[in-house]
Amino acid sequence: MKIDLLVAEIGSTTTVVNAFNLGSCPEFIGQGQAPTSVYEGDVNIGLKSAICNLAKNMNVDKIEHTELIATSSAAGGLRMTVHGLVYDMTVKAAKEAALGAGANIQYITAGKLRDSDLNKIKEIEPNIILIAGGVDYGERDTALYNSKLVAGLNLDVPVIYAGNVENQEEVKDLFKDKKSELYIVENVYPKIDELNIGPTRKVIQDVFEKHIIHGPGMEKVREMVTGTIMPTPGAVMASSELLYEEIDDLITVDVGGATTDIHSVTEGSEEISRILVNPEPLAKRTVEGDLGVYVNMNNIVKMVGEEELAKELGITEAELKSIIEDYKPIPETQIEKDFVENLTVHAVVTAIKRHAGYLRHLYGPGGKKTIAEGKDLTLVKTIVGTGGALSRLPNRVEILKEIALSNKGNELLPTKEAKVVIDNHYIMASLGVMSKKYPEEALRLLKDSLGM
């Protein structure tokens, strides 16, 4: 059987292949999966197995395809370290750029690097190092100092410089004849209270695609993958931004076994922007590495407490302990489904509160003053659910409605009027990478999966 486009999602444990036909009426036609083979030294083994599984699921002998593109979070995904000047300014801007691109940020520093920081960078072995610091024509020394130290490490790791524009020529000289490939980008924080993260995000993804094939087990990936390769979280963000252009302000909630990611695309209200302490990007991603409903299930249990969880589920603590001890990646019995749904509610609400901003009331000689900190989600019209849990659980819509119900009054969360939709085909990441070449087809397929 001939298929127009296959999109592989190469995860740390599982590789999923989604099949699409394009043309005037694009359609999602099937899905296959297999264990990821990155640790066997060749990711193509898992890719071929997933395509065979796709053929089996579609009841055909063989799958042929015109194009194969991919997203990847295998072997830790896009590991980055980020180094800037002031944490709430240039460091935050660089961090937003990296997270929006789909990075797994391993280490962040503010100010001048120390020997311990350099040792940490070497220990992490990042895929990319991002250096920022100073507004344009402002403070120069810190970014130059850090660039000199990073260049001195002479690591075979790409380095992106996105700091004070005045330093660019000197930074180029510092990395001349070094193993690190240097990329110079526009300043992520060119003026006070002004973010410019788009150019850095794009370069991060370009660098990832160029260098991912040098990762363990990925060396032969270009033998099969003919087109774009993106970090999987970056692809989910790309889908969210594509949908934003069509339907306006939204958030995407992605609950997985290990993490919970929140992607928001909204300007927020003018009223809140006038009292906002620090600027926020239009598109923002946060990843909560402690909130997963399988690998990190015990973190949520500990956070809520076994006594409280048992009470919420209407069971004894002994019954809860039995469920935890025999916990499966896919729930089978009703009580197991109830347990996973309960974990998912706590993961969603906790993650969204960490992502969203809030109002603070200050009292001084002039009386009460209200300020806002963080991302304003009050104008969000649509909440999108994706990921294994929110694409499959029976009460997924009700789970996402808990976001608005959880507001304690001072939190800048979506209101009860926000519409909840679900990525029923679980293809949001695939459509994000597809949108780079086929945006119209990706949007139609996304709206179909969301039932819009």
Secondary structure per residue as TSV (DSSP state, phi and psi in degrees):
chain	resnum	aa	ss	phi	psi
A	1	M	-	360.0	133.7
A	2	K	E	-97.9	129.1
A	3	I	E	-122.2	142.9
A	4	D	E	-67.1	-49.0
A	5	L	E	-143.8	127.6
A	6	L	E	-108.2	138.4
A	7	V	E	-122.4	119.2
A	8	A	E	-97.6	132.9
A	9	E	E	-108.9	102.8
A	10	I	E	-92.1	100.7
A	11	G	-	-94.8	178.1
A	12	S	S	-66.5	-33.1
A	13	T	S	-116.2	-31.3
A	14	T	E	-130.9	140.6
A	15	T	E	-109.3	124.2
A	16	V	E	-110.3	136.3
A	17	V	E	-118.9	122.1
A	18	N	E	-105.6	137.7
A	19	A	E	-109.8	134.6
A	20	F	E	-135.4	141.9
A	21	N	E	-105.4	139.2
A	22	L	-	-100.7	-142.1
A	23	G	S	87.3	-162.9
A	24	S	S	-68.1	-27.1
A	25	C	S	-126.1	77.4
A	26	P	-	-61.8	144.4
A	27	E	E	-143.3	147.1
A	28	F	E	-88.0	122.2
A	29	I	E	-117.1	-6.0
A	30	G	E	168.4	167.0
A	31	Q	E	-143.3	140.4
A	32	G	E	-133.5	158.4
A	33	Q	E	-150.2	158.8
A	34	A	E	-159.8	162.1
A	35	P	E	-60.6	139.3
A	36	T	-	-69.3	138.4
A	37	S	-	-109.6	22.3
A	38	V	G	-59.8	-35.0
A	39	Y	G	-82.2	-5.9
A	40	E	G	-86.9	-0.8
A	41	G	T	94.7	-3.1
A	42	D	-	-154.0	105.8
A	43	V	H	-64.2	-20.1
A	44	N	H	-66.0	-24.6
A	45	I	H	-61.1	-48.5
A	46	G	H	-66.6	-38.6
A	47	L	H	-60.1	-47.8
A	48	K	H	-63.3	-38.5
A	49	S	H	-65.4	-39.4
A	50	A	H	-66.7	-37.0
A	51	I	H	-68.2	-37.4
A	52	C	H	-63.6	-40.2
A	53	N	H	-65.3	-36.4
A	54	L	H	-61.0	-46.5
A	55	A	H	-59.9	-42.0
A	56	K	H	-62.2	-44.3
A	57	N	H	-64.9	-27.6
A	58	M	T	-95.6	3.1
A	59	N	T	58.2	43.2
A	60	V	-	-126.8	158.0
A	61	D	S	-75.6	-37.9
A	62	K	-	-149.2	143.8
A	63	I	-	-109.1	126.0
A	64	E	E	-115.2	149.1
A	65	H	E	-140.0	153.8
A	66	T	E	-83.3	-43.4
A	67	E	E	-135.1	149.7
A	68	L	E	-134.9	118.3
A	69	I	E	-119.3	172.8
A	70	A	E	-155.2	158.1
A	71	T	E	-120.4	154.4
A	72	S	E	-143.1	135.9
A	73	S	-	-131.2	17.8
A	74	A	G	-68.7	154.8
A	75	A	G	52.6	40.6
A	76	G	G	90.9	-0.8
A	77	G	S	67.9	-146.2
A	78	L	E	-89.7	94.1
A	79	R	E	-83.8	125.7
A	80	M	E	-132.8	153.0
A	81	T	E	-117.9	146.6
A	82	V	E	-128.4	131.3
A	83	H	E	-136.6	121.6
A	84	G	E	-137.1	-161.4
A	85	L	S	-99.3	-74.9
A	86	V	S	-103.5	130.9
A	87	Y	I	-57.9	-46.6
A	88	D	I	-78.0	-1.3
A	89	M	I	-120.3	-94.4
A	90	T	I	-65.8	-36.8
A	91	V	I	-64.7	-44.7
A	92	K	H	-62.1	-42.6
A	93	A	H	-61.6	-45.3
A	94	A	H	-64.0	-39.5
A	95	K	H	-63.5	-43.6
A	96	E	H	-61.0	-40.8
A	97	A	H	-62.6	-45.0
A	98	A	H	-66.8	-45.8
A	99	L	H	-65.1	-40.5
A	100	G	H	-63.1	-28.8
A	101	A	T	-79.5	-10.1
A	102	G	T	102.1	19.5
A	103	A	E	-77.3	154.2
A	104	N	E	-104.3	94.7
A	105	I	E	-74.7	120.9
A	106	Q	E	-95.9	-25.1
A	107	Y	E	-160.7	136.6
A	108	I	E	-129.7	136.2
A	109	T	E	-132.1	151.6
A	110	A	E	-123.8	137.8
A	111	G	S	86.4	-164.4
A	112	K	S	-74.7	135.7
A	113	L	-	-65.4	145.6
A	114	R	-	-111.0	170.8
A	115	D	H	-58.1	-38.3
A	116	S	H	-64.5	-35.3
A	117	D	H	-65.5	-43.2
A	118	L	H	-64.2	-38.9
A	119	N	H	-64.5	-37.9
A	120	K	H	-65.3	-41.8
A	121	I	H	-60.7	-44.9
A	122	K	H	-63.8	-37.1
A	123	E	H	-67.0	-39.4
A	124	I	H	-70.1	-34.1
A	125	E	-	54.1	61.3
A	126	P	-	-67.4	159.5
A	127	N	S	-77.4	-31.8
A	128	I	E	-146.0	142.3
A	129	I	E	-112.7	128.0
A	130	L	E	-111.7	123.7
A	131	I	E	-114.3	127.7
A	132	A	-	-131.4	-175.5
A	133	G	-	140.2	128.2
A	134	G	S	82.6	135.7
A	135	V	-	-71.4	163.4
A	136	D	T	-59.9	128.4
A	137	Y	T	66.1	22.7
A	138	G	S	-109.2	-137.9
A	139	E	-	-61.2	130.7
A	140	R	-	-113.7	-30.9
A	141	D	H	-63.3	-41.3
A	142	T	H	-64.5	-48.2
A	143	A	H	-63.2	-38.0
A	144	L	H	-66.7	-43.3
A	145	Y	H	-59.6	-47.7
A	146	N	H	-65.7	-38.7
A	147	S	H	-62.4	-40.7
A	148	K	H	-63.0	-42.9
A	149	L	H	-68.4	-41.6
A	150	V	H	-66.3	-41.4
A	151	A	H	-60.7	-36.6
A	152	G	H	-65.8	-24.3
A	153	L	H	-67.0	-27.8
A	154	N	-	52.3	46.2
A	155	L	-	-83.1	149.5
A	156	D	S	-84.5	60.9
A	157	V	S	-134.1	132.3
A	158	P	-	-61.5	140.3
A	159	V	E	-121.0	130.9
A	160	I	E	-109.3	126.0
A	161	Y	E	-104.3	120.6
A	162	A	-	-134.7	45.9
A	163	G	S	-113.0	-157.1
A	164	N	-	-45.4	123.9
A	165	V	G	-60.4	-27.1
A	166	E	G	-65.0	-20.0
A	167	N	G	-88.6	-6.6
A	168	Q	H	-57.2	-47.0
A	169	E	H	-65.8	-39.5
A	170	E	H	-68.2	-36.3
A	171	V	H	-65.2	-40.5
A	172	K	H	-57.7	-43.4
A	173	D	H	-63.4	-38.4
A	174	L	H	-62.9	-33.8
A	175	F	T	-97.6	3.2
A	176	K	T	-63.4	131.1
A	177	D	T	69.1	16.2
A	178	K	-	-96.7	160.8
A	179	K	S	-67.4	-30.8
A	180	S	S	-69.4	129.6
A	181	E	-	-82.9	124.3
A	182	L	E	-98.0	137.4
A	183	Y	E	-123.4	123.5
A	184	I	E	-98.9	126.9
A	185	V	-	-128.9	159.5
A	186	E	-	-56.0	150.2
A	187	N	-	-59.3	130.9
A	188	V	S	-72.0	-18.3
A	189	Y	S	-139.0	70.2
A	190	P	-	-69.0	-29.9
A	191	K	B	-137.7	160.7
A	192	I	T	-57.9	130.9
A	193	D	T	64.1	26.8
A	194	E	B	-129.6	119.9
A	195	L	-	-97.2	143.7
A	196	N	-	-141.0	67.6
A	197	I	-	-92.8	-14.2
A	198	G	H	-56.4	-52.0
A	199	P	H	-59.7	-39.3
A	200	T	H	-67.7	-41.8
A	201	R	H	-56.4	-45.7
A	202	K	H	-62.8	-44.2
A	203	V	H	-66.3	-39.0
A	204	I	H	-57.2	-46.5
A	205	Q	H	-67.6	-37.4
A	206	D	H	-64.1	-42.6
A	207	V	H	-66.5	-41.0
A	208	F	H	-57.6	-47.7
A	209	E	H	-63.1	-38.2
A	210	K	H	-69.6	-36.3
A	211	H	H	-102.5	-11.4
A	212	I	G	-60.8	-30.1
A	213	I	G	-70.2	-8.4
A	214	H	G	-95.1	-1.8
A	215	G	S	-76.1	162.2
A	216	P	T	-57.8	127.9
A	217	G	T	80.3	-8.4
A	218	M	-	-102.5	0.5
A	219	E	T	-60.2	-29.9
A	220	K	T	-99.9	8.6
A	221	V	G	-61.3	-30.9
A	222	R	G	-72.4	-9.2
A	223	E	G	-69.2	-26.0
A	224	M	T	-114.5	-43.4
A	225	V	-	-79.3	116.1
A	226	T	-	-95.2	-17.3
A	227	G	S	-123.4	-144.5
A	228	T	-	-66.4	144.0
A	229	I	E	-122.9	124.9
A	230	M	E	-122.9	154.5
A	231	P	E	-62.1	135.9
A	232	T	H	-56.5	-46.5
A	233	P	H	-62.1	-34.8
A	234	G	H	-64.5	-32.6
A	235	A	H	-70.3	-37.4
A	236	V	H	-63.8	-40.1
A	237	M	H	-63.4	-40.0
A	238	A	H	-61.4	-40.5
A	239	S	H	-64.3	-40.6
A	240	S	H	-63.2	-42.1
A	241	E	H	-67.9	-37.1
A	242	L	H	-62.2	-43.2
A	243	L	H	-68.9	-35.7
A	244	Y	H	-57.2	-40.9
A	245	E	H	-61.7	-25.1
A	246	E	H	-93.2	-41.3
A	247	I	H	-121.5	-1.2
A	248	D	-	83.3	-160.9
A	249	D	S	-54.0	133.0
A	250	L	E	-154.3	163.4
A	251	I	E	-128.6	147.1
A	252	T	E	-116.9	126.8
A	253	V	E	-109.7	119.8
A	254	D	E	-120.1	101.5
A	255	V	E	-99.5	121.4
A	256	G	-	-119.6	-173.4
A	257	G	S	-71.7	-29.5
A	258	A	S	-109.7	-33.9
A	259	T	-	-137.3	165.9
A	260	T	E	-125.0	119.8
A	261	D	E	-105.2	138.0
A	262	I	E	-117.0	127.1
A	263	H	E	-117.0	122.5
A	264	S	E	-119.7	140.1
A	265	V	E	-129.9	96.5
A	266	T	-	-162.6	142.2
A	267	E	-	-79.1	-22.7
A	268	G	-	81.9	177.8
A	269	S	-	-87.6	152.2
A	270	E	H	-62.0	-36.7
A	271	E	H	-60.5	-44.7
A	272	I	H	-72.3	-38.6
A	273	S	H	-60.4	-29.3
A	274	R	T	-70.4	-22.9
A	275	I	T	-114.9	11.9
A	276	L	B	-74.9	130.5
A	277	V	S	-71.7	-46.8
A	278	N	S	-128.1	148.7
A	279	P	-	-68.7	150.9
A	280	E	-	-122.7	147.2
A	281	P	-	-74.8	157.3
A	282	L	S	-58.2	-50.5
A	283	A	E	-107.4	120.5
A	284	K	E	-129.6	138.0
A	285	R	E	-124.8	136.6
A	286	T	E	-125.6	145.9
A	287	V	E	-125.1	127.2
A	288	E	E	-105.2	98.2
A	289	G	T	-70.9	-9.2
A	290	D	T	-101.4	-1.0
A	291	L	-	-115.2	86.3
A	292	G	-	-131.1	151.6
A	293	V	S	-97.0	7.7
A	294	Y	S	-131.5	-73.8
A	295	V	T	-58.6	-41.3
A	296	N	T	-107.9	27.7
A	297	M	H	-56.8	-40.9
A	298	N	H	-64.4	-27.9
A	299	N	H	-62.8	-42.2
A	300	I	H	-69.9	-41.0
A	301	V	H	-58.7	-44.3
A	302	K	H	-66.7	-39.5
A	303	M	H	-63.4	-42.7
A	304	V	H	-83.1	-38.9
A	305	G	-	100.0	134.6
A	306	E	H	-63.5	-37.5
A	307	E	H	-62.9	-44.5
A	308	E	H	-68.4	-41.2
A	309	L	H	-61.7	-45.5
A	310	A	H	-60.1	-40.2
A	311	K	H	-63.2	-44.8
A	312	E	H	-63.6	-34.4
A	313	L	H	-86.7	-10.9
A	314	G	T	71.4	34.6
A	315	I	S	-130.7	171.4
A	316	T	-	-81.4	162.3
A	317	E	H	-65.3	-31.2
A	318	A	H	-64.7	-41.6
A	319	E	H	-65.9	-37.7
A	320	L	H	-64.1	-44.2
A	321	K	H	-59.6	-37.3
A	322	S	H	-65.0	-41.1
A	323	I	H	-64.1	-44.2
A	324	I	H	-63.5	-42.0
A	325	E	H	-66.6	-31.1
A	326	D	T	-110.1	35.1
A	327	Y	-	-71.5	132.6
A	328	K	-	-113.9	152.7
A	329	P	S	-64.1	-30.9
A	330	I	S	-121.6	116.0
A	331	P	-	-66.2	146.2
A	332	E	-	-115.5	-52.6
A	333	T	S	-81.5	166.3
A	334	Q	H	-63.5	-40.3
A	335	I	H	-67.9	-33.5
A	336	E	H	-66.1	-40.1
A	337	K	H	-64.7	-42.3
A	338	D	H	-60.6	-40.5
A	339	F	H	-63.8	-46.8
A	340	V	H	-65.2	-39.2
A	341	E	H	-63.2	-39.3
A	342	N	H	-64.0	-44.7
A	343	L	H	-59.7	-41.0
A	344	T	H	-65.4	-39.9
A	345	V	H	-57.8	-47.9
A	346	H	H	-65.9	-38.3
A	347	A	H	-63.8	-44.8
A	348	V	H	-64.3	-50.9
A	349	V	H	-65.1	-43.4
A	350	T	H	-64.1	-44.8
A	351	A	H	-65.5	-40.5
A	352	I	H	-70.3	-33.4
A	353	K	H	-71.1	-31.5
A	354	R	H	-71.9	-31.0
A	355	H	H	-78.7	-40.8
A	356	A	B	-79.6	159.9
A	357	G	-	-89.1	-173.6
A	358	Y	E	-156.7	164.9
A	359	L	E	-97.0	140.3
A	360	R	E	-124.7	140.4
A	361	H	E	-107.9	121.4
A	362	L	E	-107.3	143.5
A	363	Y	E	-122.7	127.2
A	364	G	E	-144.8	-168.2
A	365	P	T	-57.1	-31.0
A	366	G	T	-86.6	3.5
A	367	G	E	102.1	-156.1
A	368	K	E	-83.7	134.7
A	369	K	E	-130.9	132.5
A	370	T	E	-105.0	130.4
A	371	I	E	-124.3	161.8
A	372	A	E	-119.7	138.9
A	373	E	E	-127.0	136.8
A	374	G	S	90.5	-171.9
A	375	K	B	-79.8	129.3
A	376	D	-	-89.2	115.2
A	377	L	-	-108.7	12.1
A	378	T	T	-68.8	-21.6
A	379	L	T	-95.9	5.4
A	380	V	-	-61.6	127.0
A	381	K	-	-99.3	-22.2
A	382	T	E	-137.5	133.7
A	383	I	E	-111.2	120.6
A	384	V	E	-104.8	130.1
A	385	G	E	-106.0	129.4
A	386	T	E	-142.6	-178.3
A	387	G	H	93.2	165.2
A	388	G	H	-56.2	-46.0
A	389	A	H	-68.5	-52.9
A	390	L	H	-76.7	-11.5
A	391	S	H	-89.4	-16.5
A	392	R	H	-122.7	-28.5
A	393	L	-	-67.1	141.5
A	394	P	T	-57.3	-40.1
A	395	N	T	-102.9	35.0
A	396	R	H	-61.5	-36.4
A	397	V	H	-66.5	-44.2
A	398	E	H	-64.5	-34.4
A	399	I	H	-60.1	-45.8
A	400	L	H	-72.7	-23.2
A	401	K	H	-69.1	-19.2
A	402	E	H	-65.9	-19.3
A	403	I	H	-58.4	-52.5
A	404	A	H	-68.3	-37.9
A	405	L	H	-68.5	-20.8
A	406	S	T	-83.2	-5.9
A	407	N	-	-65.1	126.9
A	408	K	-	-90.6	2.7
A	409	G	S	113.8	-32.0
A	410	N	S	-107.3	5.7
A	411	E	B	-97.0	140.4
A	412	L	-	-89.5	63.5
A	413	L	-	-99.4	162.4
A	414	P	-	-59.9	153.9
A	415	T	-	-90.0	174.6
A	416	K	T	-65.5	-17.4
A	417	E	T	-76.7	-13.9
A	418	A	S	-63.4	133.4
A	419	K	E	-81.9	138.8
A	420	V	E	-103.2	127.3
A	421	V	E	-130.7	155.7
A	422	I	E	-123.8	137.7
A	423	D	-	-76.4	79.2
A	424	N	T	-62.6	-31.7
A	425	H	T	-87.4	-6.4
A	426	Y	-	55.6	55.0
A	427	I	-	-129.0	16.3
A	428	M	H	-61.3	-43.2
A	429	A	H	-64.1	-42.5
A	430	S	H	-60.1	-40.5
A	431	L	H	-72.5	-27.5
A	432	G	H	-63.0	-46.7
A	433	V	H	-72.3	-33.3
A	434	M	H	-61.9	-34.8
A	435	S	T	-64.3	-18.6
A	436	K	T	-65.1	-31.4
A	437	K	T	-112.6	-31.1
A	438	Y	-	-127.2	67.2
A	439	P	H	-63.3	-40.7
A	440	E	H	-66.7	-44.0
A	441	E	H	-64.8	-40.9
A	442	A	H	-62.9	-41.7
A	443	L	H	-64.0	-43.0
A	444	R	H	-62.9	-43.3
A	445	L	H	-66.8	-36.2
A	446	L	H	-66.3	-46.0
A	447	K	H	-63.3	-35.0
A	448	D	H	-65.8	-44.6
A	449	S	H	-63.8	-32.7
A	450	L	T	-85.8	-4.7
A	451	G	T	68.2	36.8
A	452	M	-	-106.2	360.0
